[in-house]
């Protein structure tokens, strides 16, 4: 009996080792997806916004192409929801997390939790106010994008007159960076007067409602410069309702499909394309590299990607959401 038992135990150990080898998933022939079948959890802000929808779709597709499973969830900009989603990612034994942080300061705790659990976190689109926790932070060059947008805005609106600004979510550092970039350019024109600045939280409906209020108080404005396309499109809707679209020029930021259509229709003057399709894909590649090698392959944690101005001149080069043909 003892000899038989020993043989059974040896066989069981062999089976266990074989199964362990399968689940570990050594590197495939392409050199990527070392934990094939492992889960990459992707947490975006709000997929009802085409920008974040593209972010999630591109990241998910790239994860699957590298041999991982993926899921996409949304925090809706709420740090409590985000924290719960991080807990779920930890419970599900994710091999990496791609996170668009809900709050520059408020998301630090969520990243710390994942880091303490041994799960690498790669941030996309927005930064947190601490380095050394995330393995990488990939964002648009918002200062550069704001500068080229504001320069185009002056060409469209002119160098004098009253104008208004629609500001994004205050919890997102991108909102202030873009606003500062606008101010740096527009302050060079002393005859341009900002008569209103309203927070519209990246939202189209709020952009519409805040524009209505702005127009009531300042019926003579010549232009509206918006922190993103959704707010700009809301402004355009309000201007149409008031019959002032021909009098007030609007500029956007993101490069969304709806914004490009509005440019082609002559309703929006320009948008600034954030290459989210590029850096969302890159974020997953860097997560994959870290899983396989312990390094992202990037020279530094924070990485910025230059934005591209879209006007009527190049709107037809828009080949896919947030993508221009090369």
Beta strands, then each sheet from edge to edge (+ up, - down):
strand 1: 39-44
strand 2: 69-74
strand 3: 96-99
strand 4: 120-124
strand 5: 136-140
strand 6: 161-167
strand 7: 192-199
strand 8: 223-226
strand 9: 249-251
strand 10: 271-273
strand 11: 302-305
strand 12: 308-310
strand 13: 318-320
strand 14: 323-324
sheet 1: 2+ 1+ 3+ 4+ 5+ 11+
sheet 2: 7+ 6+ 8+ 9+
sheet 3: 10+ 12-
sheet 4: 13+ 14-
end
